Amino acid sequence: MTTPAVPLGHRNLSPNAWLLDRARKNTPRFHFDDGVADVEAWRDETLAAVLATLGEEPPACEPNPVLLGEIELDGFIQQRWMLDVEEGLTTIVAVNRPLGGTAGSTWAPILCWHGHDMGGKEPIMGNRSTPLLRSYADDDGYNYGAVMARAGFVTVGVDWMGHGDFDEQRKWRISSPQKGVEMDWCDTYYLNATILGMTPLGINLAHGKRVLDFVTTLPYVQDGPIGVMGVSGGGTMSLWSALVDPRIAATEIICYSDTFPDFGFRDSNYCGMQITPGLFSLVDVSDLQGLLFPRALMVDIGFFDDCFMLESAGPCADRVEEIYRRAGASDRFRRQLFAAGHSWCDEQSAAFFSEYLR
């Protein structure tokens, strides 16, 4: 009988702790540091590697748009369109435009993406028809699609897989095999998509691009640069939408600054709609955000955010700011630290987008 080299009481039986330790020790292949001599070359090589992790993009189809209706809400007009985003898959798009103007008036567009929330696009785009939706808008600040329309922009909202109109638990979807079962569809879709060589993130991004392709044909949408903004998982989608689509000139990432070891491995505070296979072997969140230079970027951090903690969100933003500085684009990076939690702060957004979209 041999004596164990390590006392049995010091052994680890937690796979989660083992993975967290590996994450803490991991240095992504393209992590930006002092050794990067050519920032543009770093961006180009890193971006190509990152986008390759999205997997196969589903083939495009004819949008076959149908206007479902138009209504005047509080300070803006909303249209609802039904749109095909893939063969066999249809989505509903909400498009807000300001009141007033003439028959030829146009406004700059901002994509207003929702995050990991079953309300989807509804509170963001101005749906206040239930107490829960009003709470999202009034208490949590998830109403930027409505506010920015009142500020003079066309705003666009759509649902990602598993949310809003794409929520498999919606009451009229009586044939859903998981009806009434508590589950995170983002993770289920991740499993299903990856064995087909795709990812939910890549699929959602394809839907977003096809929505944008359609929206830019509307007569009241201004030709030119486009903006994108979103909270939390919407911040993830805003970041990646800008990475995959050079038409986007200005990005506001709200409450999505952190590190994968902290919010991912330590807190398990992410889902299958936010990641791709092998992503952290290549980059951390700060590297992803830094890839946007020299395009305009505003990063919002909630001082009391309990999802993306200040102690790791702040250093993430510091690293992004350093990338922009090294790239000679410091004037196009902004940071907004606001006195609230996991929400949107309506203070600098209109001025930020006005500067870069008009």
N, C-alpha and C positions, 0 to 999 in steps of 0.2 A: 504494500500500500504506500503510495507516495503522498507527500504533504503538498497541498496546493500552494503555488507561488504567490497567489493573491488570496487574502483571507476571504472566506465565503461571504461574510457580511458586507464586503466591499464590491461584490458582483452587482451588475446592473441587469434587471429583468424587464426594463421598460424600453420597448422599441422607440417610443416617442422621445425619450431622453437621449437615446443613441443617435436618432436622426437630428435632434436639436444640436448635439455636440458636433456632428459632422457639418451642419449648416454654419455653426459658429466658426469652424475652421476652414470653410470653403472660400476660396478666392476665385470669383468668376473669371473666365478666360479673357474677357474684354473689359474687365473692371477698369475704369479710368483712374489713373494715378500719375505721379510725377514722371513716370517713365514714358508717358505718351509724348512723342516729339511732334508729330503731325496730327493736329486735332481733326482736320477734315478727313484725312486718310483713316483715322480711328473710327470716325462716324460712318464712313461709307462701308468699311469692312464689317463693323459691328452690326449695322442696320441690315445688311444682307443676311448675316447669320441669324439674326433675331427673327426676321420675317420668314425665314425658311422653316422655323418651328411651328408656324401656323397651320401647316399641313395643306392638303389639297383644297382649293377654293371651289365651292359648288358652282356649276356652270350657270351663266346668266340666262335670263329668259325675257320675253317681252313683258313690260310692266302691266299692260292692260288696265290703266287707271280708271277708277270710277269715283266721281265725287258723290259722297254719301250725304253731305249736307253742309250748310254754312250758318253760323249763328254769331250774333254780337254778344260778347261777354263784357267783363268789367275793364273797359279801356282798350279793347282789341277785338278783332274778328277772327274766329276759328273756322277753318275748313277741316273736314275729315275725308280722307281719301282711302279707298281700298286699292291695294297694289300687289301684284305678283312679284315676289322676290326670288323665287325659284320655281321650277316646274313642280306643281303640286303643293306649293306653299304660298299663302297669301297673308299679307300684313295690313294693319290699319295705321295710317300716318296722320298725326295732328299737325296742322300748319297754322300758326298765328301770324297775323299782320296788324300793324297799328291802325287805329281809326283815322279817318281823314284822308287827305291826299286827293289826287285826281285820278282819272281813268288811266293815266300813264305813269303814276307814281310807282317808284320801286324802292325797296329797302334792302340793306345788307343782311344776309342770312347767318344765323347761329344755330348749330346743331346742339340741342339740349338733351343730353343723354341721361337716362336714369341708371340707378345702381341695383344692388341686390335687394329688391323690395317688391313684394307682390302688388303694390300699387302701380308699378311700372311708370309709364309716361303720364298717367292721369293727373296727379297733383301738380307735377312739374308744369304741365301745359295749361293748367287753370281749371281743371275739373274740381269743383267744390260741392258736389251733389250729396255727399254723405259726411257725417261727423268725422269719420276716420280720415277722409281726404282733406277736410278742412284742417284737421290737426297736423297732418303732414305739411300742409302749406304754411299755416300760421305759427305753429310751435317749432317745427323742424326746419323751416326755410326751404322746403323742397318745392319751390314755386317759380324757379328762375325762368322757365319758358313763358310764363305769364308776365312777370315783371319786365323782362327784357323786350317783350313785344310792346308793352306800354312805353318803354324807353326809346322806341323807334327802330326796332329790328324785326325782321321775319324770323320766327323761331320754329324749330322742327323737332317733333318727338315721335319715337317709335318704340315698340316693346322688343326686348331681347327674349330669346328662348327661355321659357319657364316663368315669364312674368307678364302681367297685364293680360292683353288679348292672347298671349301665348302661354298662359297659365293652365296647365292640364287639370287643375282643380276647379275651373270655372263651372258654375252650376249647370250650364247647358251642355257640358261635355260629358253626357251620362255614360258614354261608352269607354271612358278612360279606364284602363286596367288597374290603375292605382287610385281610383276615386276614393277619397276619404282617408288615404294613407299618408301619414306624415313623412315627407321625404324632401330632400333638396334636389330639385330637378336639375340644377346646374351641374351637380356632381354626376347624376345619372347620364345626362347628355354628354358629359366629358368621357365617360366610359364608352358610351355607344359611338360617339364620333371618332374617338381615337382608334378603335379597332377597324374603322373604315378609312383611316388615313387622314382624318380631318380633326378639327378642334372646334368646340363651341365658340371660342373667341374668334377664330377665323371665319366661321359661318356668320356670326353676328356682325363682324366687320364687313363682310360681303353684303349683308342686308343693308347696313348703314350706307355703303357706297352707292347701292342701287337706289335707295331712297333719295340720296343727294342728287344723283343723276336726274331723277324725276323732278325734284323740287326746283332745280335750277332752270327748268323749262317753264315754270309758272310765270305769268306776265308781270307780277308784282315783285319778283325777286331780282335784285340788282346783280348785274354781271360783275365779276371781280372776286376779290378775296373772300374767304369764308372763315367763320369762327366755330369753335366747339367748346362746350363746357359741361361739367358734370360732377356730382358729389359721390365720393366713395367708389363703388363699383362703376358709377358713371364717370368718375375721374379716370379709372382704368380704361374705360371705353373711349374717353376723350383723348387720352394719351395715345392709344393704339390707332385710333382713327386718324390722328395727325401723322403718325408714323407711316401708315399705308397710303395716305392720300395727300399728295403735295399741293392740292387745291386749298388745303386748310392753312391759313396764314397766321392765325392767333388762337391759342389754346389756354383755357383756364382749367387747371386741375385742382379740384376742391377736396380736401381731406383724403388725399391719396399720396402722401409722402411718408415713407417708412423704409424698412429693410425686410427682405424675405425672412432672415432668421428671426426677426422680432415679431412682425405681425403674422407671418406665415407659420413657421415651425414652433415658435414659442406660444403664440396666442391662437393658432388655428383659425385665424380671422380672414380667410379667403375661401374661394369656391372655384368650381370648375369652369366658370365663365371668365376667370381672370388670369389663367395661366396656360402655358404650353409645355409640351414635353422637353425637358432639358434646359428650360429657360434660365434657371439659376446657375447652371454650369457655364453660362455665357455672360450674364449681366445681373446686376441688382437694379432696384427701382430707380436709383439716382442715375445710373447709366442710361436707362430707357428714356428718362425725362431729358437728359442732356443731349440725346440724339436729335432733339428738335431744333437745335441751333442751326442757322441764325434766325429762325422764325420766332415770333413773339410768344412768350410763355409767362403766365402768371400762376404762381403756386400759392394756394390758400391753406393755412394751417389753423385749426381751432385750438385755442389755448387750453381748453378743457376737453378736448376730444378724447373719448374713452375707447375708440377703435384704433386710431393711428396716433399713438402716444407722442406727446410733445418731445420727450427725451430722445426718441429716434426719428421723429418727423423733422425736427430742426436740423440735425446733422445731415439728413438726406438732402434737404434744401440747400444746405451749405455746399455740398458736393456738386449739385446742379449749377449753383451760382458760379463755382470755380470753373466748371466746364465752359460756361458762357463767357467767363472772363478770359480764359485761355484762348478761346475762339475769337476774341475781339468783338463779342456781341453782348457785353454787359448791359448796354442800354435797352436790350430787348428782353431782359429777365426782370420779373417783379416778384416780390414775396409779400403776402398779406397775412399777418398774424392777427387774428380777431378774437375777441373775448366771448367765445361761445364754445359749444361742443361740436358734435358730429353733424354739421349743418352748413348752409350757405350764408355768407355775410354779404348783404346787398349794399356795398359801399363803393367799390372801385371797378366793378365789372363794366358798367356802361361806359365809363371813361376809357377803360382799357380797350374795349372792342371798337369804340368810336375812333380811337387813334389809328388802329391797324386795318379797319374794314371800310373806311370811308375816304 
